[in-house]
Amino acid sequence: MDLQTIKERIVVVQSKREYLLSLLEQPNLGTLRVDVNQALEELDELIDEFRRTIPVE
């Protein structure tokens, strides 16, 4: 997989973050809120690690 493909996939992953944030606004999320919070934390860590490894040009 080339670097450009990886960058494009990271952009797609970043766009999914907005969906997770919108889920947190749902009042009927119940115990799934914990899972959504965990997914957001892991996604943020992944994006941060990518940015540290491959700086944006």
N, CA, C and O atoms as a GROMACS GRO file, in nm:
protein
  228
    1MET      N    1   0.086  -0.117   0.000
    1MET     CA    2   0.000   0.000   0.000
    1MET      C    3   0.091   0.123   0.000
    1MET      O    4   0.185   0.132   0.079
    2ASP      N    5   0.062   0.216  -0.088
    2ASP     CA    6   0.146   0.336  -0.096
    2ASP      C    7   0.098   0.443   0.003
    2ASP      O    8  -0.011   0.435   0.058
    3LEU      N    9   0.183   0.541   0.022
    3LEU     CA   10   0.157   0.645   0.120
    3LEU      C   11   0.029   0.723   0.089
    3LEU      O   12  -0.046   0.758   0.180
    4GLN      N   13   0.005   0.751  -0.037
    4GLN     CA   14  -0.115   0.827  -0.074
    4GLN      C   15  -0.242   0.751  -0.037
    4GLN      O   16  -0.339   0.811   0.010
    5THR      N   17  -0.243   0.622  -0.058
    5THR     CA   18  -0.360   0.540  -0.022
    5THR      C   19  -0.383   0.542   0.128
    5THR      O   20  -0.497   0.552   0.173
    6ILE      N   21  -0.276   0.534   0.204
    6ILE     CA   22  -0.287   0.539   0.350
    6ILE      C   23  -0.346   0.672   0.393
    6ILE      O   24  -0.434   0.677   0.478
    7LYS      N   25  -0.297   0.781   0.335
    7LYS     CA   26  -0.348   0.914   0.370
    7LYS      C   27  -0.497   0.926   0.337
    7LYS      O   28  -0.573   0.984   0.414
    8GLU      N   29  -0.538   0.872   0.223
    8GLU     CA   30  -0.678   0.878   0.184
    8GLU      C   31  -0.765   0.799   0.283
    8GLU      O   32  -0.876   0.841   0.317
    9ARG      N   33  -0.715   0.686   0.328
    9ARG     CA   34  -0.791   0.605   0.423
    9ARG      C   35  -0.800   0.673   0.559
    9ARG      O   36  -0.902   0.661   0.628
   10ILE      N   37  -0.696   0.743   0.599
   10ILE     CA   38  -0.700   0.816   0.725
   10ILE      C   39  -0.806   0.926   0.718
   10ILE      O   40  -0.876   0.951   0.816
   11VAL      N   41  -0.817   0.992   0.604
   11VAL     CA   42  -0.920   1.095   0.586
   11VAL      C   43  -1.059   1.034   0.603
   11VAL      O   44  -1.147   1.094   0.665
   12VAL      N   45  -1.079   0.916   0.549
   12VAL     CA   46  -1.208   0.847   0.564
   12VAL      C   47  -1.234   0.815   0.711
   12VAL      O   48  -1.345   0.835   0.760
   13VAL      N   49  -1.133   0.767   0.780
   13VAL     CA   50  -1.146   0.734   0.922
   13VAL      C   51  -1.179   0.860   1.001
   13VAL      O   52  -1.263   0.856   1.091
   14GLN      N   53  -1.114   0.970   0.969
   14GLN     CA   54  -1.141   1.096   1.039
   14GLN      C   55  -1.286   1.140   1.020
   14GLN      O   56  -1.347   1.195   1.111
   15SER      N   57  -1.340   1.115   0.902
   15SER     CA   58  -1.479   1.155   0.878
   15SER      C   59  -1.575   1.072   0.962
   15SER      O   60  -1.684   1.119   0.996
   16LYS      N   61  -1.538   0.950   0.997
   16LYS     CA   62  -1.622   0.865   1.081
   16LYS      C   63  -1.629   0.918   1.224
   16LYS      O   64  -1.724   0.888   1.297
   17ARG      N   65  -1.530   0.995   1.264
   17ARG     CA   66  -1.527   1.052   1.398
   17ARG      C   67  -1.649   1.141   1.423
   17ARG      O   68  -1.707   1.140   1.532
   18GLU      N   69  -1.687   1.216   1.322
   18GLU     CA   70  -1.804   1.304   1.336
   18GLU      C   71  -1.931   1.223   1.363
   18GLU      O   72  -2.017   1.266   1.439
   19TYR      N   73  -1.940   1.107   1.302
   19TYR     CA   74  -2.056   1.021   1.327
   19TYR      C   75  -2.059   0.973   1.471
   19TYR      O   76  -2.164   0.972   1.535
   20LEU      N   77  -1.943   0.934   1.522
   20LEU     CA   78  -1.936   0.890   1.661
   20LEU      C   79  -1.977   1.004   1.756
   20LEU      O   80  -2.046   0.981   1.855
   21LEU      N   81  -1.933   1.124   1.725
   21LEU     CA   82  -1.971   1.239   1.808
   21LEU      C   83  -2.122   1.260   1.806
   21LEU      O   84  -2.183   1.293   1.908
   22SER      N   85  -2.182   1.241   1.690
   22SER     CA   86  -2.328   1.259   1.681
   22SER      C   87  -2.400   1.151   1.760
   22SER      O   88  -2.508   1.176   1.814
   23LEU      N   89  -2.342   1.032   1.768
   23LEU     CA   90  -2.403   0.927   1.850
   23LEU      C   91  -2.408   0.965   1.997
   23LEU      O   92  -2.504   0.934   2.067
   24LEU      N   93  -2.304   1.032   2.044
   24LEU     CA   94  -2.300   1.072   2.185
   24LEU      C   95  -2.413   1.168   2.221
   24LEU      O   96  -2.450   1.179   2.338
   25GLU      N   97  -2.467   1.235   2.123
   25GLU     CA   98  -2.575   1.330   2.148
   25GLU      C   99  -2.711   1.261   2.161
   25GLU      O  100  -2.809   1.324   2.199
   26GLN      N  101  -2.717   1.132   2.129
   26GLN     CA  102  -2.843   1.059   2.137
   26GLN      C  103  -2.877   1.028   2.283
   26GLN      O  104  -2.796   0.968   2.354
   27PRO      N  105  -2.994   1.069   2.327
   27PRO     CA  106  -3.030   1.048   2.468
   27PRO      C  107  -3.057   0.901   2.504
   27PRO      O  108  -3.048   0.864   2.621
   28ASN      N  109  -3.088   0.819   2.406
   28ASN     CA  110  -3.123   0.679   2.433
   28ASN      C  111  -3.007   0.583   2.409
   28ASN      O  112  -3.030   0.465   2.382
   29LEU      N  113  -2.886   0.630   2.417
   29LEU     CA  114  -2.769   0.547   2.388
   29LEU      C  115  -2.742   0.444   2.497
   29LEU      O  116  -2.691   0.336   2.469
   30GLY      N  117  -2.777   0.478   2.619
   30GLY     CA  118  -2.762   0.383   2.730
   30GLY      C  119  -2.616   0.344   2.754
   30GLY      O  120  -2.526   0.428   2.752
   31THR      N  121  -2.596   0.214   2.776
   31THR     CA  122  -2.462   0.166   2.807
   31THR      C  123  -2.369   0.168   2.686
   31THR      O  124  -2.247   0.155   2.702
   32LEU      N  125  -2.423   0.184   2.567
   32LEU     CA  126  -2.338   0.194   2.448
   32LEU      C  127  -2.253   0.321   2.449
   32LEU      O  128  -2.154   0.331   2.376
   33ARG      N  129  -2.292   0.416   2.532
   33ARG     CA  130  -2.215   0.541   2.544
   33ARG      C  131  -2.070   0.512   2.581
   33ARG      O  132  -1.979   0.578   2.532
   34VAL      N  133  -2.049   0.414   2.666
   34VAL     CA  134  -1.914   0.376   2.708
   34VAL      C  135  -1.834   0.327   2.586
   34VAL      O  136  -1.718   0.364   2.570
   35ASP      N  137  -1.896   0.245   2.503
   35ASP     CA  138  -1.829   0.192   2.384
   35ASP      C  139  -1.798   0.303   2.283
   35ASP      O  140  -1.692   0.304   2.221
   36VAL      N  141  -1.891   0.395   2.268
   36VAL     CA  142  -1.869   0.505   2.174
   36VAL      C  143  -1.756   0.594   2.224
   36VAL      O  144  -1.671   0.637   2.145
   37ASN      N  145  -1.754   0.621   2.354
   37ASN     CA  146  -1.643   0.700   2.410
   37ASN      C  147  -1.509   0.629   2.389
   37ASN      O  148  -1.410   0.693   2.354
   38GLN      N  149  -1.507   0.500   2.410
   38GLN     CA  150  -1.384   0.422   2.390
   38GLN      C  151  -1.341   0.427   2.244
   38GLN      O  152  -1.222   0.442   2.214
   39ALA      N  153  -1.435   0.413   2.154
   39ALA     CA  154  -1.403   0.419   2.010
   39ALA      C  155  -1.345   0.555   1.974
   39ALA      O  156  -1.249   0.564   1.896
   40LEU      N  157  -1.403   0.662   2.029
   40LEU     CA  158  -1.350   0.796   2.002
   40LEU      C  159  -1.207   0.812   2.054
   40LEU      O  160  -1.122   0.868   1.986
   41GLU      N  161  -1.182   0.763   2.174
   41GLU     CA  162  -1.048   0.772   2.231
   41GLU      C  163  -0.947   0.697   2.145
   41GLU      O  164  -0.838   0.749   2.117
   42GLU      N  165  -0.982   0.576   2.104
   42GLU     CA  166  -0.890   0.497   2.022
   42GLU      C  167  -0.871   0.557   1.884
   42GLU      O  168  -0.760   0.554   1.830
   43LEU      N  169  -0.976   0.612   1.828
   43LEU     CA  170  -0.966   0.677   1.699
   43LEU      C  171  -0.875   0.799   1.707
   43LEU      O  172  -0.791   0.821   1.619
   44ASP      N  173  -0.891   0.878   1.812
   44ASP     CA  174  -0.805   0.995   1.831
   44ASP      C  175  -0.659   0.955   1.848
   44ASP      O  176  -0.570   1.021   1.794
   45GLU      N  177  -0.634   0.847   1.921
   45GLU     CA  178  -0.497   0.799   1.938
   45GLU      C  179  -0.439   0.753   1.805
   45GLU      O  180  -0.323   0.781   1.775
   46LEU      N  181  -0.518   0.683   1.726
   46LEU     CA  182  -0.473   0.636   1.595
   46LEU      C  183  -0.437   0.753   1.504
   46LEU      O  184  -0.334   0.751   1.437
   47ILE      N  185  -0.523   0.853   1.501
   47ILE     CA  186  -0.499   0.970   1.416
   47ILE      C  187  -0.375   1.045   1.464
   47ILE      O  188  -0.293   1.088   1.382
   48ASP      N  189  -0.360   1.062   1.594
   48ASP     CA  190  -0.242   1.130   1.648
   48ASP      C  191  -0.115   1.054   1.614
   48ASP      O  192  -0.014   1.114   1.575
   49GLU      N  193  -0.119   0.922   1.629
   49GLU     CA  194  -0.002   0.841   1.598
   49GLU      C  195   0.034   0.851   1.450
   49GLU      O  196   0.151   0.860   1.414
   50PHE      N  197  -0.067   0.851   1.365
   50PHE     CA  198  -0.042   0.866   1.221
   50PHE      C  199   0.024   1.000   1.192
   50PHE      O  200   0.120   1.007   1.115
   51ARG      N  201  -0.027   1.106   1.254
   51ARG     CA  202   0.030   1.240   1.231
   51ARG      C  203   0.174   1.251   1.281
   51ARG      O  204   0.256   1.320   1.220
   52ARG      N  205   0.205   1.182   1.390
   52ARG     CA  206   0.343   1.183   1.439
   52ARG      C  207   0.435   1.102   1.349
   52ARG      O  208   0.551   1.138   1.330
   53THR      N  209   0.384   0.995   1.294
   53THR     CA  210   0.464   0.906   1.210
   53THR      C  211   0.484   0.963   1.070
   53THR      O  212   0.595   0.961   1.016
   54ILE      N  213   0.376   1.014   1.012
   54ILE     CA  214   0.380   1.068   0.877
   54ILE      C  215   0.325   1.210   0.882
   54ILE      O  216   0.204   1.231   0.872
   55PRO      N  217   0.414   1.308   0.897
   55PRO     CA  218   0.368   1.448   0.903
   55PRO      C  219   0.295   1.490   0.775
   55PRO      O  220   0.329   1.448   0.664
   56VAL      N  221   0.195   1.572   0.794
   56VAL     CA  222   0.120   1.625   0.680
   56VAL      C  223   0.208   1.725   0.607
   56VAL      O  224   0.273   1.810   0.667
   57GLU      N  225   0.207   1.713   0.478
   57GLU     CA  226   0.293   1.800   0.396
   57GLU      C  227   0.234   1.936   0.375
   57GLU      O  228   0.295   2.020   0.308
   0.00000   0.00000   0.00000
